[in-house]
């Protein structure tokens, strides 16, 4: 299987290439780092390709612009840090949507999906598929974290976490009982490991569970202050730039 990678971050492109080529018969034939380079490559070599792995945010625009400039006839697996582009990905030959940071299992499952489709449909039929039914599962989220307490290790269910916050350079999990547990993981790593439908990072120091939010009030400088169902170490503020997306997230089911 011949694969094109469209990714403008060199380290991410190399990691993706290495993960793909761990499996026999999968070969990355080229890496493009921009919309323009991708269009130029496809104009000449598209007929030799089986699938594209494509980042959405590129150095010169969104990769969706490629589809406005050339008729793409091969399936695409989108790799991105953002899940709000999923519907648009379906509309542009997307058969997979893998959220960063990805791993070998995510990539392997995506390629297997292509193999399954190739066994059932001829190559030129991809644009006629029901892409919403065929999308690769975009992310597997953790169901628990391990914490240490008095020389022992205990699991804390993600569903029991009311919020996660950074205090004095240490990250803590607070459960709905108000219990506080240090967890020696970066806040970014935790954010990527828990379901975004249930948790939202309201500022640089805190991630909150939707179920923990009781009240919302306007605050100075266009921020919001949240009252949670359990006591917090300090006032819970939604940063000004996150107010609009936070309220939109809160309204969703």
Secondary structure, 3 states (H helix, E strand, C coil): CEEEEECCCHHHHHHHHHHHCCCCCCEEEEEECCHHHHHHHHHHHHHHCCEEEEECEECCEECCHHHHHCCCCCEEEEEECCCCCHHHHHCCCEEEEEECCCCHHHHHHHHHHHHHHHHHCCHHHHHHCCHHHHCCCCCCCCCEEEEEECCEEEEEEHHHEEEEEEECCEEEEEECCCCEEECCCCHHHHHHHCCCCCEEECCCCEEEEHHHEEEEEEEHHHEEEEEECCCCCCCEEECHHHHHHHHHHHHCC
